[in-house]
Amino acid sequence: MPPRPPPPPGALTILCSLGALIAAWALTAIEATVRGAAAALAGIPFDGLRVGTEPPWLVSPVLGSSDGLAAGTTAAVLLSGTAILIIAALVGHFVLGLFRASGVTRALALEGAVLALLWLPTVLVAAALPGGGGPAGELYRRLGAPQAGRWAAAVLGVFLLAWLAGVVAKRSVAVGRAWMRVDALEFRRRLVGVVAGVPAAVALGALMVVARWAAPAWAVGWALVILVTLRMRTA
């Protein structure tokens, strides 16, 4: 069967970017829920979730004091949501692929997996930025904000982005084959940019600003790094 005609690139980019923004909000809700449950198991009072104005529109857990917890326990609580949402998004993406969904549907489902994969590098880099926030940023502050830890987080985040960008590019090309030919390298790079690069840059950049993980200038810079890295890692 010949490949189905692809949607217009501009329309697909907008559609995938909207899907990525929705996926980013859903991932924050999953992360907050898991973090709250992990806090309760560790003995930290957990008073439920809230969608508040600080940060605006995002779901966050209402937690009591964690004073007295060991550093390892604190790290496990703060990063538990990040670990679980990566697993959940990847499982959901691959399960949907088993049901022979349309190319556009699979492209939208791909956004959750892409954001989940790039979530951890973003969290680590955000912790290393001046005034950075996020789960790793909060852990960094609780540990006394050592300068060595800041550099370690930045290097690890960039390294993970370079590695995971190759995985994202391969999955994006595999999804693109559902409705178009992806033989030429330049075409594959454009495809990855449409279904993964631009949507991930928009969603993660917006998340960093809205969630107060980084100043807008740093968020834009990280979004550009994601775009360039995905293009370079597309084989």
Beta strands, then each sheet from edge to edge (+ up, - down):
strand 1: 46-53
strand 2: 56-63
sheet 1: 1+ 2-
end
